[in-house]
Amino acid sequence: MSRLSTDPLLAVAKGLLYFLMGVMVLAAAACTIALPVILFMREKVTVELASAMPSTPTAPLVAALCGVLLLAIALLATVFLILLLLKRIVDTVGEGDPFVPDNALRLTRMAWLSLVVQLVAIPLTGIGMWLDRVSDGHSGEVQVDGGLSGNGLLLMLILFILARVFRKGAEMRAELEGTV
């Protein structure tokens, strides 16, 4: 019998991970659909932007909007990969065997992916700040909050450390099994 069926916390964690992964897929799909729609309907988008921000050139606004969508797709895909790796770790916990070399590798990958999230947030923040600056007095409608996050960098550090702990735990377990 797996621990997943006897441990409700693992079942909740796995369900939440599936839900969040689904949200990432839906959001990435929406961004992926919106990007070509904006490009194919460029004239209509330009007219709408010109009416909303009459003194701002619309071509940079359309480019910024496309840039935000591309970066959002990258960000959502990266978060999806982090959640997928975490789900695989939860699966090994449910099987009763979390100290395997694969989990150390998964944690290391999650750490690097969390760095990617931080790096993608930098240009997103830059675009947001630019949009706030050119928003013709609509700055109350644009909230810019991003860039490098101390919490994100701390998460990356914790994941790297946990990866070492899991790697060492797997090595110790292999040594123990070899002596028996």
Sequence and secondary structure as in RCSB ss.txt:
>XXXX:A:sequence
MSRLSTDPLLAVAKGLLYFLMGVMVLAAAACTIALPVILFMREKVTVELASAMPSTPTAPLVAALCGVLLLAIAL
LATVFLILLLLKRIVDTVGEGDPFVPDNALRLTRMAWLSLVVQLVAIPLTGIGMWLDRVSDGHSGEVQVDGGLSG
NGLLLMLILFILARVFRKGAEMRAELEGTV
>XXXX:A:secstr
  HHHH HHHHHHHHHHHHHHHHHHHHHHHHHHHHHHHHHTHHHHHHHHHHHSTTS HHHHHHHHHHHHHHHHHH
HHHHHHHHHHHHHHHHHHHTT   SHHHHHHHHHHHHHHHHHHHHHHHHHHHHHHHHHTSTT GGG     SS H
HHHHHHHHHHHHHHHHHHHHHHHHHHHHH 
